Amino acid sequence: MYSALETFVGLADLPVRLAIGVEVFLALVMLAIGIAVRSRRRSLTTTTFLFLAFSFVLSISTHLIPNKLTAEKIGGAAIIALLFGLIRLVLEAVDASMRRRRVYFSSIFKDLIMLLLWGLVLIVFAYTDFGFKSWSIVTTTTVFAAVIGFALQETLSNVFSGLTMQLQRPFKPGDWVRTANHVGQIRGMNWRSTTIVTRANERLEVPNSVIGKDVIVNYGDGAIRDEISIGISYDVPPNRVREVAMRLLHNSPHILKEPPPEVLAWEFGDFAIQYRIKYCLDDYGPQEIVRDHVVSALWYVLRRHAIEIPYPIRSIDLRQPRVEKTTRDDHRLMAELRQVDFLRGLTEQELNLLVPSVQVREYGAGETIVRQGDEGDSFYIIRRGTVEVLVHAADGSMRHVAEMKPPSFVGEAALMTGQPRNATNRAKTDVELIEIDREGFTRLFQAHPEVAEQMSEIIATRLAERLEVLDAAGGDNGKAGTRRWLMSKMKEIFDF
């Protein structure tokens, strides 16, 4: 006699022993798959294959039970177990397919559909195999549901809040959200709660009924705007502040170009004009890191441009007169200028013509000092720190060429020739630079034209090495040619 499961799956056409053998084989295969799935993190679960294996075991056991009625009931239970397993298998396969396509498929809906289908299977078999009347099934189910609903009011509130949120889709896994006092990334949602992981890697299980009542700010859709506030001295024109800050924001790789950043003069404070600096990110995750980068870079760029960030203090200035301090600094600057090979032979009188054009600049680690291809009217002596030299490779990437430390200098080629910068210089550490602009050399060359002739020979050698203008077989003639070309460019630029 064949079991109900054997009839259901079409094994009744085979001899009884062969049908039993097929069921034993299928049960072993399901158990093996269940064990294999357990050792790996996959969407298919071990429980699904245990249901399928158990259904075949129940079917086989019907051949060992002499009581026909009991064997029929066990056969019906085998079909129920098989259908349970198949329902789970189908839903888990759909879930796995959605995840591969990166389409969000709610676990709540999956579980709800599974429960509804299981309930339908139980009702059908309770009516057909076990003799329950349809009205008694409905009555029993209604009473049972009322008792469960009364006992689990809060749980059901979480369930229905979760279902409502799944229908509205206010967020999806991976989105950064703010709800109440919590900011974090959505990791998933189940029947009872929504899982949020904060920046401190705290795992929050927020009840669905709670998160459903709060205002939810979702940072996961489109450009996310962030802003910082800063007070700048009344002595600095707002357009100057806007120009400096906008240059910084446009050069930041983390900030979107569209929509463009904004620098707004917001209000007149007691001791400063308050500015709001707004910019957009495409991902809220690194928001704190980007803010740190902007604030740090802003400090350096404002300091380089002598723009004061005032703060409310009262102080008594007991410093020495400014003239003495300036003289002492000038002596130090002149000593540092003499470390440059083409400035070493200048007299003190000649160096004094350069000093008024000298500025001390500070750059933070990672900031770009000069960019390849830009125009340049100044050169820099490294006073402190390390500067990295980069050039554009053929594939468009940036290739590391060298690292320069005090008392090296960069940028003299663009200053003397008027050509675009031939390399990008980036601060590898915090650096302090001495900047000398073109105006100082104009005064020097116009007052002492012979100095340009002396410098050209030294600079020509450096330009030959950096710009690679010497011929492969060139010697003194090549160097002389480079010097003549350099002198002509210097006379053109500095007008002497």
C-alpha positions in Angstrom: 0.0 0.0 0.0 1.3 3.4 -0.9 1.4 6.4 1.4 -0.4 9.6 0.7 2.9 11.4 0.0 4.0 8.7 -2.5 0.7 9.2 -4.3 1.0 13.0 -4.1 4.5 13.1 -5.7 3.7 10.3 -8.3 5.7 7.4 -6.8 2.6 5.2 -6.7 3.4 4.1 -10.3 6.7 2.4 -9.1 7.0 -0.9 -7.2 6.6 -0.4 -3.4 10.2 -1.2 -2.6 11.5 1.0 -5.4 9.3 3.9 -4.2 10.7 3.4 -0.6 14.2 3.4 -2.0 13.6 6.6 -3.8 12.3 8.2 -0.6 15.3 7.0 1.4 17.6 8.5 -1.3 15.7 11.8 -1.3 15.7 12.0 2.5 19.5 11.5 2.6 20.0 14.1 -0.1 17.9 16.7 1.8 19.9 16.0 5.0 23.2 16.3 3.2 22.1 19.6 1.6 20.9 20.8 5.0 24.3 20.1 6.6 26.2 21.8 3.7 24.0 24.9 3.9 24.5 25.1 7.7 28.2 25.6 7.3 27.8 28.5 4.9 26.1 31.8 5.1 23.4 31.6 2.4 19.8 32.6 2.0 18.7 28.9 1.9 18.4 27.6 5.5 18.9 24.2 7.1 15.3 24.2 8.4 13.9 24.1 4.9 15.8 20.9 4.0 15.0 19.3 7.4 11.3 19.8 6.6 11.7 18.1 3.2 13.8 15.2 4.7 11.3 14.8 7.6 8.4 14.5 5.1 10.1 11.5 3.4 10.9 9.9 6.7 7.2 10.1 7.8 6.2 8.7 4.4 8.5 5.7 4.9 7.3 5.1 8.4 3.7 4.6 7.2 4.9 1.2 5.7 5.9 0.1 9.2 2.7 1.0 10.9 0.0 -1.8 10.8 -2.9 0.5 11.8 -4.3 1.8 8.5 -6.0 4.9 10.0 -2.8 5.9 11.8 -0.8 5.4 8.7 -3.1 7.6 6.7 -2.8 10.4 9.3 1.0 10.2 9.3 0.9 10.2 5.5 -1.2 13.4 5.6 1.4 14.9 8.0 4.1 13.9 5.6 2.4 15.9 2.9 2.1 18.9 5.2 5.8 18.8 6.1 6.7 18.5 2.3 4.5 21.6 1.5 6.0 23.5 4.4 9.5 22.8 3.1 8.6 23.7 -0.5 7.0 27.0 0.6 10.1 27.9 2.5 12.3 26.8 -0.4 10.4 29.0 -2.9 10.4 32.1 -0.7 14.0 31.7 0.2 14.9 31.3 -3.4 13.0 34.5 -4.3 14.7 36.3 -1.4 18.2 35.2 -2.7 17.4 36.3 -6.2 16.3 39.7 -5.0 19.5 40.1 -3.0 21.6 39.3 -6.0 19.8 42.0 -7.9 20.2 44.3 -5.0 16.4 44.7 -4.8 15.1 45.1 -1.2 12.7 42.2 -0.3 11.2 42.6 3.1 11.7 39.7 5.5 8.4 40.7 7.2 6.5 40.1 3.9 8.3 36.9 3.3 7.4 35.6 6.8 3.8 36.8 6.5 3.3 35.1 3.1 4.9 32.0 4.6 2.5 32.0 7.6 -0.5 32.6 5.4 0.4 29.7 3.1 1.2 27.4 6.0 -2.2 28.3 7.6 -4.0 27.6 4.3 -2.2 24.2 4.1 -3.2 23.3 7.7 -6.8 24.3 7.2 -7.1 22.3 4.0 -5.6 19.2 5.5 -7.5 19.6 8.7 -10.7 19.6 6.7 -9.9 16.8 4.2 -7.7 14.4 6.2 -8.7 15.0 9.8 -12.4 15.6 9.4 -12.6 19.1 11.0 -15.7 21.0 9.9 -15.1 24.3 8.1 -17.3 26.3 10.5 -15.5 24.9 13.5 -12.2 25.7 11.9 -13.2 29.3 11.4 -14.6 29.6 14.9 -11.6 28.1 16.5 -9.3 30.3 14.4 -11.3 33.4 15.3 -11.2 32.6 19.0 -7.6 31.7 18.9 -6.8 35.0 17.0 -8.7 37.0 19.6 -6.8 35.5 22.5 -3.5 36.0 20.8 -4.3 39.5 19.8 -5.3 40.5 23.4 -2.2 38.9 24.9 0.2 40.3 22.3 -1.1 43.8 21.8 2.4 45.5 21.9 3.9 42.8 19.7 1.2 43.2 17.1 1.6 46.9 17.2 5.3 46.4 16.2 4.3 44.0 13.5 1.7 46.3 11.9 4.0 49.3 12.2 6.7 47.3 10.4 4.2 46.3 7.7 3.2 49.9 7.3 6.8 51.0 6.9 7.4 48.3 4.4 4.5 49.6 2.3 5.6 53.2 2.5 9.4 52.4 2.1 10.7 55.4 4.1 14.1 53.7 4.1 15.9 50.6 3.0 19.0 48.6 4.3 22.1 50.7 3.9 20.4 54.1 4.3 21.7 56.5 7.0 18.8 57.8 9.1 18.1 60.0 12.1 15.3 59.1 14.4 14.8 60.6 17.9 18.4 60.9 19.3 19.9 58.2 17.1 21.9 58.5 13.9 22.9 55.3 12.2 22.7 52.9 9.2 19.7 50.7 8.6 20.8 47.0 8.7 17.3 45.4 8.5 13.8 45.0 9.8 12.0 42.1 11.4 8.7 41.5 13.0 9.5 43.3 16.2 12.1 46.0 15.5 14.4 47.8 13.1 18.1 47.3 13.4 20.3 50.5 13.3 24.1 50.5 13.7 25.4 53.8 14.9 28.8 55.4 14.1 30.1 54.0 17.4 29.2 50.5 16.1 26.3 50.2 18.6 23.6 47.9 17.4 20.2 49.4 18.3 17.0 47.4 18.1 14.3 50.1 17.9 10.7 48.8 18.2 8.8 49.3 15.0 6.0 51.0 16.9 8.4 53.6 18.3 10.2 54.3 15.0 6.8 54.5 13.2 5.7 57.3 15.5 8.9 59.4 15.3 10.0 61.8 12.5 12.5 59.9 10.3 15.2 61.8 8.5 16.6 59.7 5.7 20.1 60.6 4.4 20.1 57.9 1.8 18.5 59.5 -1.2 20.5 61.9 -3.5 22.9 64.6 -2.5 23.1 65.2 1.3 23.8 68.8 2.4 26.0 69.5 5.3 27.3 72.9 6.6 29.7 74.5 9.1 29.6 77.9 10.7 32.6 80.2 11.2 33.1 83.7 12.3 35.5 85.9 10.3 37.0 89.3 11.2 35.1 92.5 10.1 38.3 93.6 8.5 38.0 91.0 5.7 35.5 91.7 2.9 32.8 89.1 2.5 33.7 88.5 -1.2 37.3 87.8 -0.2 36.1 85.2 2.3 33.8 83.7 -0.3 36.6 83.5 -2.9 39.0 81.7 -0.5 36.4 79.3 0.9 35.0 78.4 -2.5 38.4 77.6 -3.9 38.9 75.2 -1.0 35.5 73.5 -1.5 35.9 73.1 -5.2 39.3 71.4 -4.7 38.0 68.9 -2.2 37.5 65.4 -3.7 34.8 64.5 -1.2 32.4 67.4 -2.1 30.0 67.3 -5.0 30.3 69.9 -7.7 26.5 69.8 -8.3 24.7 71.1 -6.5 27.5 73.7 -6.0 28.8 74.6 -2.6 27.6 77.9 -1.0 29.3 80.4 1.3 26.8 82.8 2.9 27.5 85.8 5.0 24.7 85.2 7.6 24.8 87.7 10.4 26.8 90.4 12.1 28.0 89.0 15.5 29.5 90.9 18.4 33.1 90.4 17.3 32.9 88.7 13.8 30.7 88.2 10.7 29.2 84.8 10.8 29.4 82.7 7.7 27.5 79.5 6.8 29.5 77.2 4.5 27.2 74.6 2.8 28.3 71.7 0.6 26.8 68.4 -0.6 27.9 64.8 -0.2 26.8 61.7 -2.2 27.1 59.5 0.9 26.3 60.4 4.5 28.6 57.7 5.9 31.9 59.7 5.8 30.1 62.9 6.8 32.2 63.4 10.0 35.5 62.7 8.1 34.6 65.2 5.4 33.7 67.8 8.0 37.0 67.3 9.7 38.8 67.7 6.3 36.9 70.9 5.5 37.4 72.5 9.0 41.1 71.6 9.1 41.8 72.7 5.5 39.8 76.0 6.2 42.1 76.8 9.1 45.2 76.4 7.0 43.8 78.4 4.0 42.6 81.2 6.2 45.9 81.4 7.9 47.8 81.5 4.6 45.7 84.4 3.5 46.1 86.2 6.8 42.3 86.1 7.4 41.6 86.2 11.1 39.2 84.0 13.0 38.5 86.2 16.0 37.4 85.0 19.4 36.0 87.0 22.3 39.0 87.7 24.6 40.4 90.8 26.1 44.2 91.0 26.1 47.0 93.6 26.8 49.6 93.7 24.1 53.0 93.7 25.8 55.0 92.8 22.7 58.1 94.6 21.5 57.6 97.3 18.8 56.8 95.8 15.4 59.9 97.3 13.8 62.3 95.3 15.9 60.3 92.1 15.3 60.2 92.7 11.6 63.9 93.3 11.4 64.7 90.1 13.4 62.4 88.1 11.1 64.0 89.7 8.0 67.5 88.6 9.0 66.2 85.0 9.4 64.4 85.2 6.0 67.5 86.5 4.3 69.6 83.6 5.8 67.0 81.1 4.5 67.0 82.8 1.1 70.7 82.2 0.8 70.1 78.5 1.0 68.8 78.6 -2.6 71.6 78.1 -5.0 70.7 80.8 -7.4 70.2 83.4 -4.6 73.3 82.5 -2.6 75.5 85.0 -4.4 73.2 88.0 -3.8 74.4 90.9 -1.6 72.4 92.0 1.4 71.2 95.1 -0.6 69.9 92.8 -3.4 68.2 90.4 -1.0 66.5 93.4 0.7 64.7 94.0 -2.6 63.2 90.4 -2.4 62.2 90.5 1.3 59.1 92.7 1.0 57.6 90.1 -1.3 58.3 87.2 1.0 55.3 85.5 2.8 55.3 82.5 5.1 52.6 80.0 4.2 51.3 77.0 6.1 49.7 73.9 4.4 48.1 70.9 6.1 49.0 67.4 5.2 47.2 66.4 2.0 46.7 69.9 0.7 47.8 70.8 -2.8 50.3 73.6 -3.0 50.6 74.0 -6.7 48.8 72.0 -9.4 50.3 70.7 -12.7 49.1 72.9 -15.6 48.2 76.0 -13.5 49.8 79.3 -14.1 52.4 80.3 -11.5 53.9 83.6 -10.4 55.8 82.5 -7.2 58.1 79.9 -6.0 58.5 78.2 -2.6 61.3 77.4 -0.2 60.5 74.5 2.2 61.1 75.7 5.7 59.5 72.7 7.5 57.9 69.4 6.6 57.8 67.2 3.5 56.5 68.0 0.0 55.5 65.3 -2.4 56.1 65.9 -6.2 53.5 64.2 -8.5 53.1 64.2 -12.3 50.3 63.1 -14.6 51.1 59.7 -16.1 50.0 58.7 -19.6 46.9 56.9 -18.2 45.8 60.0 -16.4 46.8 58.8 -12.9 49.1 60.8 -10.6 52.6 59.3 -10.4 54.9 59.9 -7.5 58.2 61.4 -8.5 60.0 62.6 -5.4 59.8 63.9 -1.9 61.4 67.3 -1.0 62.5 68.5 2.5 64.2 71.7 3.8 65.9 73.5 2.3 64.6 72.4 -1.1 62.5 74.7 -3.2 59.9 74.3 -5.9 58.1 76.4 -8.5 61.0 78.4 -9.9 60.5 77.1 -13.5 57.0 78.6 -13.8 58.1 81.8 -12.0 61.0 82.5 -14.3 59.6 81.3 -17.6 55.9 82.0 -17.4 55.2 78.4 -18.4 52.5 76.4 -16.7 53.5 74.3 -13.6 55.2 71.1 -14.8 54.3 69.1 -11.6 51.8 69.0 -8.7 53.3 69.6 -5.3 51.3 68.3 -2.4 52.0 68.6 1.4 52.8 65.1 2.7 53.0 66.4 6.2 52.1 69.8 7.7 54.5 72.1 6.0 55.7 75.7 6.3 56.9 77.4 3.1 58.5 80.7 2.2 56.8 82.1 -0.8 58.5 84.7 -3.1 56.3 86.2 -5.8 57.2 87.7 -9.2 57.0 91.3 -8.0 60.2 90.9 -5.8 62.2 89.6 -8.7 60.9 92.3 -11.0 62.3 94.9 -8.5 65.6 93.0 -8.3 66.2 92.5 -12.0 65.2 96.1 -12.9 67.6 97.5 -10.3 70.4 95.0 -11.0 70.1 93.5 -14.5 73.4 91.7 -14.2 71.9 89.5 -11.4 69.6 87.9 -13.9 72.6 87.0 -16.1 74.2 85.3 -13.1 71.1 83.5 -12.1 70.2 82.2 -15.5 73.2 79.9 -15.7 72.3 78.2 -12.4 68.6 78.0 -13.1 69.3 76.7 -16.7 70.8 73.6 -15.3 67.9 72.9 -13.0 65.4 73.6 -15.8 67.3 71.2 -18.1 67.0 68.5 -15.5 63.3 69.1 -14.6 61.9 70.1 -18.0 64.2 67.7 -20.0 65.0 70.3 -22.7 68.6 69.3 -23.2 69.2 67.1 -26.2 70.4 63.5 -25.5 73.8 64.3 -27.0 73.9 67.9 -25.7 76.8 69.4 -23.8 77.8 73.0 -23.1 76.1 74.1 -26.3 72.7 72.7 -25.1 73.2 74.4 -21.7 74.1 77.7 -23.4 71.0 77.4 -25.6 68.8 76.8 -22.6 70.4 79.8 -20.8 69.8 82.1 -23.8 66.1 80.9 -24.0 65.7 81.4 -20.3 67.2 84.9 -20.4 64.9 85.9 -23.2 61.9 84.7 -21.2 63.1 86.4 -18.0 63.5 89.7 -19.9 60.1 89.4 -21.4 58.4 88.6 -18.1 60.3 90.9 -15.7 60.7 93.8 -18.2 64.4 94.7 -17.7 
